């Protein structure tokens, strides 16, 4: 049997094992996706074991996405530009870091028939997921991107990195007023995640015409999305992104197309449990 792990600390409530194991089973593969909950100091030892044994790869989640960079043998183009790794693949005994969050986000927008080209976008958050989202939107031709984050210095850092990569893009940092005329508002913070489902990161009322995208998927209907819906906005929850980033990771590990519908079913069942 081959193994893939989700490495984080803690990782007890993840949906990924149900989703990935359903995909392996659907394709008749004797593979297992399991949780690996380890603190930062145990990472070098864990990765040494991954290099040796029958582990094919990993997903990486909070709080190890940034620390992973120093421990890898190489990083793929998307992970290098975004500055965050969520997937590791073992190739010829080497550990390569990749990022599938940006792909998952864009694919979920496509499913909802949202075309971000020319849009004024506001992104709440400046962590690993926000990095993937702003790079995906910049690459997709957004007209402007506003980054709003609790810790101003993190937003500034991300804004500077984005300016380096996209010098002609209109970028603003912590300008709350930019939310009022945004076409697309993305929650890339962890605010609103269960068990704090009554919290919202939105610092002002929702503009009427905006589309609201919440990366949080537990619960599916967050306070952020409820408020947006009440203001008449189109809403997109985090389930589609979760499934599509997982499907892209599946392809990197196995070389096979993921059974996306099977993964959707398994993920939905797990969230609603
Ligand atoms: P992260 O790197 O730890 O970043 C967390 C972000 O949330 C930071 O911007 C942080 O602000 C902000 N934040 C946390 N608590 C806050 C609070 N009480 N008030 C205001 N801001 C707060 O985490 P991440 O990897 O970016 O993940 C962020 C969220 O996206 C999580 O809910 C995660 O589950 C979700 N996610 C979903 C998918 C998907 O496929 N749907 C994929 C990736 C991530 P500070 O900088 O001020 O700390």
py3Dmol code that shows the C-alpha trace and the ligand (Angstrom):
import py3Dmol

protein = """\
ATOM      1  CA  UNK A   1       0.000   0.000   0.000  1.00  0.00           C
ATOM      2  CA  UNK A   2       1.164   3.532  -0.819  1.00  0.00           C
ATOM      3  CA  UNK A   3       0.604   6.456   1.519  1.00  0.00           C
ATOM      4  CA  UNK A   4      -0.161  10.156   1.321  1.00  0.00           C
ATOM      5  CA  UNK A   5      -0.394  12.277   4.469  1.00  0.00           C
ATOM      6  CA  UNK A   6      -1.900  15.569   5.530  1.00  0.00           C
ATOM      7  CA  UNK A   7       0.735  17.260   7.667  1.00  0.00           C
ATOM      8  CA  UNK A   8      -0.352  20.014  10.049  1.00  0.00           C
ATOM      9  CA  UNK A   9      -0.759  20.792  13.725  1.00  0.00           C
ATOM     10  CA  UNK A  10      -3.457  19.983  14.679  1.00  0.00           C
ATOM     11  CA  UNK A  11      -5.269  18.285  11.759  1.00  0.00           C
ATOM     12  CA  UNK A  12      -7.988  16.331  13.556  1.00  0.00           C
ATOM     13  CA  UNK A  13     -11.026  17.727  11.700  1.00  0.00           C
ATOM     14  CA  UNK A  14      -9.913  17.614   8.070  1.00  0.00           C
ATOM     15  CA  UNK A  15     -12.217  16.579   5.245  1.00  0.00           C
ATOM     16  CA  UNK A  16      -9.321  15.598   2.959  1.00  0.00           C
ATOM     17  CA  UNK A  17      -8.963  11.938   4.118  1.00  0.00           C
ATOM     18  CA  UNK A  18     -12.614  11.160   3.267  1.00  0.00           C
ATOM     19  CA  UNK A  19     -12.295  12.954  -0.084  1.00  0.00           C
ATOM     20  CA  UNK A  20      -8.944  11.466  -1.175  1.00  0.00           C
ATOM     21  CA  UNK A  21      -9.671   7.940   0.069  1.00  0.00           C
ATOM     22  CA  UNK A  22     -12.971   7.967  -1.855  1.00  0.00           C
ATOM     23  CA  UNK A  23     -10.978   8.937  -4.967  1.00  0.00           C
ATOM     24  CA  UNK A  24      -8.403   6.135  -4.481  1.00  0.00           C
ATOM     25  CA  UNK A  25     -11.208   3.601  -3.923  1.00  0.00           C
ATOM     26  CA  UNK A  26     -13.135   4.777  -7.002  1.00  0.00           C
ATOM     27  CA  UNK A  27     -10.058   4.130  -9.179  1.00  0.00           C
ATOM     28  CA  UNK A  28      -9.327   0.768  -7.460  1.00  0.00           C
ATOM     29  CA  UNK A  29      -5.998   2.017  -6.065  1.00  0.00           C
ATOM     30  CA  UNK A  30      -4.482   0.476  -2.948  1.00  0.00           C
ATOM     31  CA  UNK A  31      -3.489   3.874  -1.555  1.00  0.00           C
ATOM     32  CA  UNK A  32      -4.285   5.498   1.785  1.00  0.00           C
ATOM     33  CA  UNK A  33      -4.527   9.176   2.793  1.00  0.00           C
ATOM     34  CA  UNK A  34      -3.999   9.686   6.528  1.00  0.00           C
ATOM     35  CA  UNK A  35      -3.489  12.487   9.043  1.00  0.00           C
ATOM     36  CA  UNK A  36      -0.086  13.372  10.454  1.00  0.00           C
ATOM     37  CA  UNK A  37      -0.339  15.850  13.317  1.00  0.00           C
ATOM     38  CA  UNK A  38       3.165  17.077  14.173  1.00  0.00           C
ATOM     39  CA  UNK A  39       4.643  20.252  15.706  1.00  0.00           C
ATOM     40  CA  UNK A  40       7.283  22.309  13.843  1.00  0.00           C
ATOM     41  CA  UNK A  41      10.269  20.717  15.626  1.00  0.00           C
ATOM     42  CA  UNK A  42       9.285  17.246  14.347  1.00  0.00           C
ATOM     43  CA  UNK A  43       9.148  18.235  10.664  1.00  0.00           C
ATOM     44  CA  UNK A  44      12.770  17.417   9.657  1.00  0.00           C
ATOM     45  CA  UNK A  45      12.465  13.913  11.161  1.00  0.00           C
ATOM     46  CA  UNK A  46       9.063  13.337   9.530  1.00  0.00           C
ATOM     47  CA  UNK A  47      10.361  14.439   6.121  1.00  0.00           C
ATOM     48  CA  UNK A  48      13.416  12.183   6.422  1.00  0.00           C
ATOM     49  CA  UNK A  49      11.006   9.277   6.870  1.00  0.00           C
ATOM     50  CA  UNK A  50       8.871  10.398   3.936  1.00  0.00           C
ATOM     51  CA  UNK A  51      11.978  10.339   1.719  1.00  0.00           C
ATOM     52  CA  UNK A  52      12.724   6.746   2.704  1.00  0.00           C
ATOM     53  CA  UNK A  53       9.417   4.904   2.900  1.00  0.00           C
ATOM     54  CA  UNK A  54       6.425   4.178   0.657  1.00  0.00           C
ATOM     55  CA  UNK A  55       4.958   7.662   1.065  1.00  0.00           C
ATOM     56  CA  UNK A  56       4.243   9.304  -2.305  1.00  0.00           C
ATOM     57  CA  UNK A  57       3.516  12.798  -1.117  1.00  0.00           C
ATOM     58  CA  UNK A  58       1.879  15.114   1.373  1.00  0.00           C
ATOM     59  CA  UNK A  59      -0.590  17.896   1.779  1.00  0.00           C
ATOM     60  CA  UNK A  60       0.593  20.642   4.102  1.00  0.00           C
ATOM     61  CA  UNK A  61      -1.713  22.812   6.153  1.00  0.00           C
ATOM     62  CA  UNK A  62      -1.731  25.333   9.008  1.00  0.00           C
ATOM     63  CA  UNK A  63       0.805  26.155  10.490  1.00  0.00           C
ATOM     64  CA  UNK A  64       3.490  24.516   8.296  1.00  0.00           C
ATOM     65  CA  UNK A  65       2.869  26.038   4.841  1.00  0.00           C
ATOM     66  CA  UNK A  66       5.654  28.625   5.161  1.00  0.00           C
ATOM     67  CA  UNK A  67       8.144  26.527   7.187  1.00  0.00           C
ATOM     68  CA  UNK A  68       8.012  23.823   4.510  1.00  0.00           C
ATOM     69  CA  UNK A  69       9.939  26.019   2.075  1.00  0.00           C
ATOM     70  CA  UNK A  70      13.225  25.576   3.962  1.00  0.00           C
ATOM     71  CA  UNK A  71      12.888  21.811   4.219  1.00  0.00           C
ATOM     72  CA  UNK A  72      12.190  20.916   0.592  1.00  0.00           C
ATOM     73  CA  UNK A  73      14.619  19.874  -2.141  1.00  0.00           C
ATOM     74  CA  UNK A  74      12.893  22.048  -4.736  1.00  0.00           C
ATOM     75  CA  UNK A  75       9.695  24.016  -5.397  1.00  0.00           C
ATOM     76  CA  UNK A  76       7.546  24.126  -8.520  1.00  0.00           C
ATOM     77  CA  UNK A  77       6.911  27.379 -10.387  1.00  0.00           C
ATOM     78  CA  UNK A  78       3.472  28.091  -8.871  1.00  0.00           C
ATOM     79  CA  UNK A  79       4.629  27.534  -5.278  1.00  0.00           C
ATOM     80  CA  UNK A  80       7.704  29.711  -5.842  1.00  0.00           C
ATOM     81  CA  UNK A  81       5.698  32.659  -7.165  1.00  0.00           C
ATOM     82  CA  UNK A  82       2.932  32.364  -4.580  1.00  0.00           C
ATOM     83  CA  UNK A  83       5.364  31.811  -1.719  1.00  0.00           C
ATOM     84  CA  UNK A  84       3.374  28.982  -0.124  1.00  0.00           C
ATOM     85  CA  UNK A  85       3.334  25.201  -0.462  1.00  0.00           C
ATOM     86  CA  UNK A  86       0.250  23.045   0.118  1.00  0.00           C
ATOM     87  CA  UNK A  87       1.337  19.859  -1.710  1.00  0.00           C
ATOM     88  CA  UNK A  88       4.548  17.819  -1.693  1.00  0.00           C
ATOM     89  CA  UNK A  89       5.407  15.255  -4.320  1.00  0.00           C
ATOM     90  CA  UNK A  90       8.287  12.779  -4.117  1.00  0.00           C
ATOM     91  CA  UNK A  91      10.144  12.537  -7.438  1.00  0.00           C
ATOM     92  CA  UNK A  92      13.282  10.372  -7.693  1.00  0.00           C
ATOM     93  CA  UNK A  93      13.587  10.474  -3.899  1.00  0.00           C
ATOM     94  CA  UNK A  94      13.414  14.304  -3.858  1.00  0.00           C
ATOM     95  CA  UNK A  95      10.666  16.318  -2.177  1.00  0.00           C
ATOM     96  CA  UNK A  96       9.161  18.951  -4.474  1.00  0.00           C
ATOM     97  CA  UNK A  97       6.785  21.637  -3.155  1.00  0.00           C
ATOM     98  CA  UNK A  98       3.755  22.635  -5.208  1.00  0.00           C
ATOM     99  CA  UNK A  99       0.723  24.884  -4.722  1.00  0.00           C
ATOM    100  CA  UNK A 100      -2.702  23.715  -5.898  1.00  0.00           C
ATOM    101  CA  UNK A 101      -4.787  26.305  -3.969  1.00  0.00           C
ATOM    102  CA  UNK A 102      -4.622  28.856  -6.796  1.00  0.00           C
ATOM    103  CA  UNK A 103      -5.851  26.282  -9.323  1.00  0.00           C
ATOM    104  CA  UNK A 104      -8.630  25.179  -6.923  1.00  0.00           C
ATOM    105  CA  UNK A 105      -9.781  28.773  -6.411  1.00  0.00           C
ATOM    106  CA  UNK A 106      -9.873  29.545 -10.150  1.00  0.00           C
ATOM    107  CA  UNK A 107     -11.644  26.289 -10.986  1.00  0.00           C
ATOM    108  CA  UNK A 108     -14.313  27.044  -8.391  1.00  0.00           C
ATOM    109  CA  UNK A 109     -14.829  30.518  -9.906  1.00  0.00           C
ATOM    110  CA  UNK A 110     -15.193  28.860 -13.339  1.00  0.00           C
ATOM    111  CA  UNK A 111     -17.804  26.419 -11.951  1.00  0.00           C
ATOM    112  CA  UNK A 112     -19.774  29.477 -10.746  1.00  0.00           C
ATOM    113  CA  UNK A 113     -19.278  31.120 -14.190  1.00  0.00           C
ATOM    114  CA  UNK A 114     -17.435  34.071 -12.694  1.00  0.00           C
ATOM    115  CA  UNK A 115     -14.807  35.694 -14.935  1.00  0.00           C
ATOM    116  CA  UNK A 116     -12.487  37.884 -12.825  1.00  0.00           C
ATOM    117  CA  UNK A 117     -10.875  39.677 -15.797  1.00  0.00           C
ATOM    118  CA  UNK A 118     -11.422  43.419 -15.357  1.00  0.00           C
ATOM    119  CA  UNK A 119     -12.977  43.076 -11.891  1.00  0.00           C
ATOM    120  CA  UNK A 120     -12.233  45.183  -8.829  1.00  0.00           C
ATOM    121  CA  UNK A 121     -11.367  42.568  -6.217  1.00  0.00           C
ATOM    122  CA  UNK A 122     -10.976  42.778  -2.439  1.00  0.00           C
ATOM    123  CA  UNK A 123      -9.296  39.951  -0.513  1.00  0.00           C
ATOM    124  CA  UNK A 124      -9.656  39.679   3.258  1.00  0.00           C
ATOM    125  CA  UNK A 125      -6.577  37.978   4.745  1.00  0.00           C
ATOM    126  CA  UNK A 126      -2.864  37.776   3.991  1.00  0.00           C
ATOM    127  CA  UNK A 127      -1.962  34.202   4.980  1.00  0.00           C
ATOM    128  CA  UNK A 128      -1.051  31.248   2.767  1.00  0.00           C
ATOM    129  CA  UNK A 129      -4.491  30.925   1.162  1.00  0.00           C
ATOM    130  CA  UNK A 130      -4.759  34.686   0.497  1.00  0.00           C
ATOM    131  CA  UNK A 131      -1.377  34.565  -1.273  1.00  0.00           C
ATOM    132  CA  UNK A 132      -2.667  31.902  -3.652  1.00  0.00           C
ATOM    133  CA  UNK A 133      -5.909  33.833  -4.248  1.00  0.00           C
ATOM    134  CA  UNK A 134      -4.299  37.202  -5.040  1.00  0.00           C
ATOM    135  CA  UNK A 135      -1.763  35.638  -7.422  1.00  0.00           C
ATOM    136  CA  UNK A 136      -4.493  33.689  -9.200  1.00  0.00           C
ATOM    137  CA  UNK A 137      -6.618  36.832  -9.582  1.00  0.00           C
ATOM    138  CA  UNK A 138      -3.691  38.952 -10.771  1.00  0.00           C
ATOM    139  CA  UNK A 139      -2.805  36.326 -13.357  1.00  0.00           C
ATOM    140  CA  UNK A 140      -6.449  36.135 -14.443  1.00  0.00           C
ATOM    141  CA  UNK A 141      -6.448  39.875 -15.268  1.00  0.00           C
ATOM    142  CA  UNK A 142      -8.289  41.495 -12.335  1.00  0.00           C
ATOM    143  CA  UNK A 143      -8.344  45.299 -12.788  1.00  0.00           C
ATOM    144  CA  UNK A 144      -7.450  46.019  -9.166  1.00  0.00           C
ATOM    145  CA  UNK A 145      -6.750  44.045  -5.990  1.00  0.00           C
ATOM    146  CA  UNK A 146      -7.260  45.368  -2.464  1.00  0.00           C
ATOM    147  CA  UNK A 147      -5.722  43.357   0.380  1.00  0.00           C
ATOM    148  CA  UNK A 148      -7.265  43.884   3.824  1.00  0.00           C
ATOM    149  CA  UNK A 149      -5.825  42.059   6.827  1.00  0.00           C
ATOM    150  CA  UNK A 150      -5.960  42.279  10.629  1.00  0.00           C
ATOM    151  CA  UNK A 151      -2.153  42.447  10.860  1.00  0.00           C
ATOM    152  CA  UNK A 152      -1.264  45.388   8.610  1.00  0.00           C
ATOM    153  CA  UNK A 153       2.399  44.405   8.169  1.00  0.00           C
ATOM    154  CA  UNK A 154       1.422  41.028   6.637  1.00  0.00           C
ATOM    155  CA  UNK A 155      -0.878  42.745   4.155  1.00  0.00           C
ATOM    156  CA  UNK A 156       1.911  45.180   3.229  1.00  0.00           C
ATOM    157  CA  UNK A 157       4.352  42.320   2.695  1.00  0.00           C
ATOM    158  CA  UNK A 158       1.928  40.535   0.404  1.00  0.00           C
ATOM    159  CA  UNK A 159       1.103  43.783  -1.438  1.00  0.00           C
ATOM    160  CA  UNK A 160       4.835  44.410  -2.039  1.00  0.00           C
ATOM    161  CA  UNK A 161       5.378  40.893  -3.380  1.00  0.00           C
ATOM    162  CA  UNK A 162       2.398  41.266  -5.698  1.00  0.00           C
ATOM    163  CA  UNK A 163       3.677  44.665  -6.935  1.00  0.00           C
ATOM    164  CA  UNK A 164       7.053  43.087  -7.752  1.00  0.00           C
ATOM    165  CA  UNK A 165       5.366  40.416  -9.884  1.00  0.00           C
ATOM    166  CA  UNK A 166       2.629  42.616 -11.406  1.00  0.00           C
ATOM    167  CA  UNK A 167       4.038  46.191 -11.555  1.00  0.00           C
ATOM    168  CA  UNK A 168       1.138  47.559 -13.636  1.00  0.00           C
ATOM    169  CA  UNK A 169      -1.652  46.163 -11.462  1.00  0.00           C
ATOM    170  CA  UNK A 170      -3.628  48.584  -9.255  1.00  0.00           C
ATOM    171  CA  UNK A 171      -2.926  47.241  -5.718  1.00  0.00           C
ATOM    172  CA  UNK A 172      -4.060  48.752  -2.419  1.00  0.00           C
ATOM    173  CA  UNK A 173      -3.401  47.616   1.115  1.00  0.00           C
ATOM    174  CA  UNK A 174      -5.741  47.931   4.101  1.00  0.00           C
ATOM    175  CA  UNK A 175      -7.963  50.479   2.388  1.00  0.00           C
ATOM    176  CA  UNK A 176     -11.319  49.381   3.836  1.00  0.00           C
ATOM    177  CA  UNK A 177     -13.178  51.809   1.545  1.00  0.00           C
ATOM    178  CA  UNK A 178     -12.108  49.653  -1.428  1.00  0.00           C
ATOM    179  CA  UNK A 179     -14.591  47.016  -0.221  1.00  0.00           C
ATOM    180  CA  UNK A 180     -17.504  49.330  -0.969  1.00  0.00           C
ATOM    181  CA  UNK A 181     -17.054  49.335  -4.730  1.00  0.00           C
ATOM    182  CA  UNK A 182     -15.533  45.856  -5.159  1.00  0.00           C
ATOM    183  CA  UNK A 183     -17.102  43.447  -7.705  1.00  0.00           C
ATOM    184  CA  UNK A 184     -15.665  40.381  -5.964  1.00  0.00           C
ATOM    185  CA  UNK A 185     -14.952  40.058  -2.223  1.00  0.00           C
ATOM    186  CA  UNK A 186     -13.033  36.992  -1.028  1.00  0.00           C
ATOM    187  CA  UNK A 187     -12.775  35.853   2.581  1.00  0.00           C
ATOM    188  CA  UNK A 188      -9.349  34.198   2.806  1.00  0.00           C
ATOM    189  CA  UNK A 189      -9.179  34.470   6.606  1.00  0.00           C
ATOM    190  CA  UNK A 190     -10.183  31.693   8.972  1.00  0.00           C
ATOM    191  CA  UNK A 191     -12.883  33.928  10.517  1.00  0.00           C
ATOM    192  CA  UNK A 192     -16.326  32.282  10.486  1.00  0.00           C
ATOM    193  CA  UNK A 193     -14.963  28.766  10.610  1.00  0.00           C
ATOM    194  CA  UNK A 194     -16.749  26.357  12.924  1.00  0.00           C
ATOM    195  CA  UNK A 195     -17.065  26.564  15.944  1.00  0.00           C
ATOM    196  CA  UNK A 196     -16.973  30.394  15.560  1.00  0.00           C
ATOM    197  CA  UNK A 197     -19.577  30.334  12.819  1.00  0.00           C
ATOM    198  CA  UNK A 198     -21.266  33.587  13.932  1.00  0.00           C
ATOM    199  CA  UNK A 199     -18.183  35.695  13.199  1.00  0.00           C
ATOM    200  CA  UNK A 200     -17.566  37.572   9.959  1.00  0.00           C
ATOM    201  CA  UNK A 201     -14.369  39.312   8.804  1.00  0.00           C
ATOM    202  CA  UNK A 202     -16.335  41.925   6.799  1.00  0.00           C
ATOM    203  CA  UNK A 203     -15.643  45.374   8.338  1.00  0.00           C
ATOM    204  CA  UNK A 204     -18.518  47.153   6.526  1.00  0.00           C
ATOM    205  CA  UNK A 205     -21.855  46.427   4.843  1.00  0.00           C
ATOM    206  CA  UNK A 206     -21.825  44.330   1.644  1.00  0.00           C
ATOM    207  CA  UNK A 207     -22.090  46.248  -1.597  1.00  0.00           C
ATOM    208  CA  UNK A 208     -25.217  45.183  -3.483  1.00  0.00           C
ATOM    209  CA  UNK A 209     -23.597  44.107  -6.760  1.00  0.00           C
ATOM    210  CA  UNK A 210     -20.614  42.195  -5.389  1.00  0.00           C
ATOM    211  CA  UNK A 211     -19.916  38.484  -5.599  1.00  0.00           C
ATOM    212  CA  UNK A 212     -18.874  36.951  -2.263  1.00  0.00           C
ATOM    213  CA  UNK A 213     -16.470  33.986  -2.139  1.00  0.00           C
ATOM    214  CA  UNK A 214     -15.711  32.372   1.218  1.00  0.00           C
ATOM    215  CA  UNK A 215     -12.755  29.962   1.406  1.00  0.00           C
ATOM    216  CA  UNK A 216     -14.175  28.595   4.662  1.00  0.00           C
ATOM    217  CA  UNK A 217     -16.097  25.358   4.002  1.00  0.00           C
ATOM    218  CA  UNK A 218     -17.137  24.330   7.489  1.00  0.00           C
ATOM    219  CA  UNK A 219     -19.911  25.441   7.748  1.00  0.00           C
ATOM    220  CA  UNK A 220     -20.881  25.767   4.078  1.00  0.00           C
ATOM    221  CA  UNK A 221     -23.146  28.713   4.791  1.00  0.00           C
ATOM    222  CA  UNK A 222     -21.017  31.141   6.795  1.00  0.00           C
ATOM    223  CA  UNK A 223     -22.115  34.397   8.360  1.00  0.00           C
ATOM    224  CA  UNK A 224     -20.045  36.183   5.648  1.00  0.00           C
ATOM    225  CA  UNK A 225     -22.069  34.457   2.902  1.00  0.00           C
ATOM    226  CA  UNK A 226     -25.401  34.923   4.709  1.00  0.00           C
ATOM    227  CA  UNK A 227     -24.804  38.681   5.021  1.00  0.00           C
ATOM    228  CA  UNK A 228     -23.744  38.856   1.365  1.00  0.00           C
ATOM    229  CA  UNK A 229     -26.859  36.977   0.251  1.00  0.00           C
ATOM    230  CA  UNK A 230     -29.067  39.335   2.253  1.00  0.00           C
ATOM    231  CA  UNK A 231     -27.448  42.250   0.426  1.00  0.00           C
ATOM    232  CA  UNK A 232     -28.365  40.588  -2.880  1.00  0.00           C
ATOM    233  CA  UNK A 233     -24.907  39.254  -3.735  1.00  0.00           C
ATOM    234  CA  UNK A 234     -24.054  36.011  -5.559  1.00  0.00           C
ATOM    235  CA  UNK A 235     -22.245  33.662  -3.149  1.00  0.00           C
ATOM    236  CA  UNK A 236     -19.669  30.878  -3.537  1.00  0.00           C
ATOM    237  CA  UNK A 237     -18.658  28.642  -0.626  1.00  0.00           C
ATOM    238  CA  UNK A 238     -15.258  26.981  -0.061  1.00  0.00           C
ATOM    239  CA  UNK A 239     -16.249  23.416  -0.973  1.00  0.00           C
ATOM    240  CA  UNK A 240     -15.505  23.706  -4.702  1.00  0.00           C
ATOM    241  CA  UNK A 241     -12.033  25.117  -4.075  1.00  0.00           C
ATOM    242  CA  UNK A 242     -11.324  22.358  -1.550  1.00  0.00           C
ATOM    243  CA  UNK A 243     -12.309  19.659  -4.028  1.00  0.00           C
ATOM    244  CA  UNK A 244     -10.452  21.165  -7.001  1.00  0.00           C
ATOM    245  CA  UNK A 245      -7.215  21.787  -5.076  1.00  0.00           C
ATOM    246  CA  UNK A 246      -7.482  18.187  -3.828  1.00  0.00           C
ATOM    247  CA  UNK A 247      -8.066  16.920  -7.362  1.00  0.00           C
ATOM    248  CA  UNK A 248      -4.956  18.772  -8.603  1.00  0.00           C
ATOM    249  CA  UNK A 249      -2.888  17.277  -5.742  1.00  0.00           C
ATOM    250  CA  UNK A 250      -4.281  13.819  -6.582  1.00  0.00           C
ATOM    251  CA  UNK A 251      -3.060  14.210 -10.157  1.00  0.00           C
ATOM    252  CA  UNK A 252       0.413  15.277  -8.993  1.00  0.00           C
ATOM    253  CA  UNK A 253       0.730  12.211  -6.730  1.00  0.00           C
ATOM    254  CA  UNK A 254      -0.828   9.567  -8.957  1.00  0.00           C
ATOM    255  CA  UNK A 255      -0.389  10.904 -12.512  1.00  0.00           C
ATOM    256  CA  UNK A 256      -4.083  10.131 -13.056  1.00  0.00           C
ATOM    257  CA  UNK A 257      -7.104  12.404 -13.509  1.00  0.00           C
ATOM    258  CA  UNK A 258      -9.034  12.630 -10.257  1.00  0.00           C
ATOM    259  CA  UNK A 259     -12.672  11.478 -10.088  1.00  0.00           C
ATOM    260  CA  UNK A 260     -13.865  14.991  -9.226  1.00  0.00           C
ATOM    261  CA  UNK A 261     -17.564  14.104  -8.792  1.00  0.00           C
ATOM    262  CA  UNK A 262     -16.694  11.299  -6.343  1.00  0.00           C
ATOM    263  CA  UNK A 263     -14.566  13.755  -4.389  1.00  0.00           C
ATOM    264  CA  UNK A 264     -17.373  16.348  -4.329  1.00  0.00           C
ATOM    265  CA  UNK A 265     -19.814  13.752  -2.974  1.00  0.00           C
ATOM    266  CA  UNK A 266     -17.415  12.560  -0.260  1.00  0.00           C
ATOM    267  CA  UNK A 267     -16.465  16.115   0.778  1.00  0.00           C
ATOM    268  CA  UNK A 268     -20.097  17.272   0.914  1.00  0.00           C
ATOM    269  CA  UNK A 269     -21.088  14.248   3.000  1.00  0.00           C
ATOM    270  CA  UNK A 270     -18.231  14.918   5.415  1.00  0.00           C
ATOM    271  CA  UNK A 271     -19.027  18.659   5.810  1.00  0.00           C
ATOM    272  CA  UNK A 272     -22.713  17.981   6.436  1.00  0.00           C
ATOM    273  CA  UNK A 273     -22.056  15.176   8.915  1.00  0.00           C
TER     274      UNK A 273
END
"""
ligand_1 = """\
48
LIG
P -3.173 31.302 7.667
O -1.967 31.333 6.790
O -3.010 30.909 9.107
O -3.856 32.763 7.598
C -4.959 33.050 8.396
C -5.530 34.407 7.996
O -6.715 34.652 8.768
C -4.594 35.583 8.283
O -4.783 36.582 7.327
C -5.072 36.052 9.667
O -4.798 37.393 9.940
C -6.566 35.879 9.508
N -7.232 35.759 10.798
C -7.198 34.701 11.647
N -7.943 34.947 12.743
C -8.453 36.207 12.597
C -9.312 37.021 13.374
N -9.794 36.617 14.558
N -9.659 38.242 12.888
C -9.175 38.678 11.682
N -8.357 37.944 10.896
C -8.004 36.717 11.339
O -4.278 30.332 7.074
P -4.588 29.992 5.537
O -3.904 28.745 5.153
O -4.335 31.231 4.755
O -6.159 29.668 5.592
C -7.128 30.694 5.748
C -8.526 30.103 5.643
O -8.725 29.594 4.325
C -8.787 28.920 6.591
O -10.119 29.007 7.043
C -8.637 27.703 5.696
O -9.393 26.587 6.132
C -9.196 28.260 4.395
N -8.693 27.545 3.213
C -9.620 26.966 2.411
C -9.219 26.300 1.276
C -10.239 25.662 0.399
O -9.844 24.850 -0.439
N -11.514 26.002 0.506
C -7.849 26.215 0.941
C -6.926 26.844 1.786
C -7.373 27.509 2.930
P -3.419 37.813 10.687
O -2.380 37.911 9.607
O -3.746 39.106 11.312
O -3.105 36.734 11.684
"""
view = py3Dmol.view(width=600, height=400)
view.addModel(protein, "pdb")
view.setStyle({"model": 0}, {"cartoon": {"style": "trace"}})
view.addModel(ligand_1, "xyz")
view.setStyle({"model": 1}, {"stick": {}})
view.zoomTo()
view.show()
